[in-house]
């Protein structure tokens, strides 16, 4: 995210996310894990959470699997 208004929008959506999952009654460890995942994804893709597409997420998780799976590691 390149400008201040985009960052503010992303921060606002992140806070909404925290509120929503807290009100769902998620445990603190779950809230932490979900929040870290959301921050990681939006940072990696350089997008606000509300602009992420299904294709963005597929691409992100495919890359994660390739980087962290023994199956895809070169010898």
N, C-alpha and C positions, 0 to 999 in steps of 0.2 A: 504494500500500500504506500503510495507515494506522497499523499498530502494529508494535512491535519484533519480535514473533514472526514476523509475515509477512515483514518485511525479512530476518530471519535465515534463514528458509526460502528466500527468493529468493536470498540470497547463497550458501547451501549448494548449491542447484541450479545456480547459475552456475559455481561451482567444479567441480562434477561435469561440467558441460558442457565446461569447459576441459580437464579430465583426459581425458575421453572422446575429444575431437577430437585432442588431443595424442597419445594412444595409437594413434589411427588413422593417425598419421604425416603429418598435415596440415602444410603449410609454415607458418612463422610469419605470413606475410602473410594466409594463409587463416584461420588461427586468429584473428587480429586482426579481420578483416572479419566473420567469423561472430559473434564476441563483441560487436562494436559493434552489429551488427544485432539480436542478442538483447537487449542492454541498451536499445536504442532502442525496440523493440517492447514490451517489458514496461513501460518507463517511459511510453510513449504510452498504452498501454491500462490502465495502473495495475493490472497483474495479475502474479501469480507465473507463471513459465514453465510449471509443471505444471498450471495452470488454463486456459491458452490453448486455445481451441477452433478448429476449422477456420473457423467463421464469423468469429471474432475476426480471424484472419489474413487472410481474404478482405477484410474490411472495412478492415483496416490497409493492405493492399497496394493496394486500389482507391483509397483516399485518397492514397497516395503517388504513384500514377500520375497522378491528377488534378492534384496539386500540381506535379509535375515533368515532365509530358509537354507538349511543344509543342502537341500535338493539343488539349489541354484548356485551354490558356491563352487568356485573352480578349485581344483586340487593344486 
